[in-house]
Amino acid sequence: MSSGSPHLIAVRRPKVIHPPQAPVVAAVYDRAAEELLGLSGEIGKLNDYLDSSWIGRAKEVYDRDHAHVGVDMQAVSEALGAFATEIGAMTVTIYETVYMTPQGYIID
């Protein structure tokens, strides 16, 4: 359709879309969150084992410097899951040109 037609008016209008890459990126974040959550569970089990079998100065140092790692990993996992949700719901506005008659009808 020619934009030079005397009976048609070229109009740019916004169109909201979901970027096609968003689900792919969101899935990567989701998988990373699940893997990290699994690893944090393994570290939690290790901490439970050490709590029941390890005493003395070494345990105190470990608890002070490393016992929080599993909880930290769980927090990062939750953040990654939230990012995945955000990315999966992402939209962008693009603009497309449509042609309208002087009466306001859109011509496809």
C-alpha positions in Angstrom: 0.0 0.0 0.0 1.5 3.3 -0.9 1.9 6.0 1.7 1.5 8.5 -1.0 -2.1 7.6 -1.7 -4.3 10.8 -1.4 -7.0 8.8 0.4 -4.9 7.2 3.1 -3.1 8.6 6.1 0.0 6.9 7.5 -0.2 6.7 11.3 2.4 5.3 13.8 0.8 3.5 16.7 2.2 1.7 19.7 2.0 -2.0 20.0 3.0 -3.8 23.3 4.8 -7.2 22.7 6.6 -9.8 24.8 10.2 -10.0 23.4 10.7 -13.5 22.0 14.0 -13.8 23.9 12.4 -13.2 27.3 11.1 -16.8 27.9 14.6 -18.2 27.0 16.4 -15.9 29.3 13.8 -16.4 32.1 14.3 -20.2 31.8 18.1 -19.8 32.3 17.5 -17.8 35.4 15.0 -20.3 36.6 17.3 -23.3 36.1 20.1 -21.4 37.9 17.8 -20.7 40.8 16.8 -24.4 41.0 20.4 -25.6 40.9 21.5 -23.1 43.5 18.6 -24.1 45.8 19.7 -27.7 45.5 23.3 -26.8 46.3 22.2 -24.7 49.3 20.3 -27.8 50.6 23.4 -29.9 50.3 25.4 -27.3 52.3 22.6 -27.3 54.9 22.9 -31.0 55.3 26.7 -30.7 55.6 26.2 -28.1 58.4 23.8 -30.4 60.2 26.3 -33.2 60.0 29.1 -31.0 61.3 26.9 -29.7 64.1 26.4 -33.2 65.4 30.0 -34.4 64.9 32.4 -31.5 65.2 33.4 -29.7 68.3 36.1 -27.3 69.4 37.9 -24.4 67.8 37.7 -25.6 64.2 33.9 -25.8 64.5 33.8 -22.3 65.9 35.9 -20.9 63.1 33.8 -22.8 60.5 30.5 -21.6 62.0 31.8 -18.0 62.1 33.2 -17.9 58.5 31.2 -20.5 56.5 28.0 -21.7 58.2 26.0 -18.8 56.5 26.9 -19.9 53.0 23.9 -22.1 52.5 21.5 -19.4 53.7 23.2 -16.9 51.4 22.9 -19.3 48.4 19.2 -19.7 49.2 18.7 -15.9 49.2 20.5 -15.7 45.8 18.3 -18.5 44.5 15.2 -16.7 45.5 16.5 -13.5 43.8 17.2 -15.4 40.6 13.7 -16.9 40.7 12.2 -13.4 41.1 14.3 -12.2 38.2 13.1 -15.1 36.0 9.5 -14.1 36.8 10.2 -10.4 36.0 12.0 -11.3 32.7 9.2 -13.7 31.7 6.6 -11.0 32.1 8.6 -8.3 30.4 7.0 -6.3 27.7 8.2 -3.6 25.3 6.5 -1.1 23.2 7.2 -1.0 19.5 5.7 1.3 16.9 4.1 0.1 13.7 2.8 2.1 10.8 -0.8 1.6 9.8 -2.8 3.3 7.1 -6.1 4.9 7.9 -8.9 6.4 5.7 -9.9 10.0 6.5 -12.9 8.5 8.3 -10.6 6.7 10.7 -10.8 3.1 9.4 -7.6 1.1 9.5 -6.6 -0.6 6.3 -4.7 -3.9 6.7 
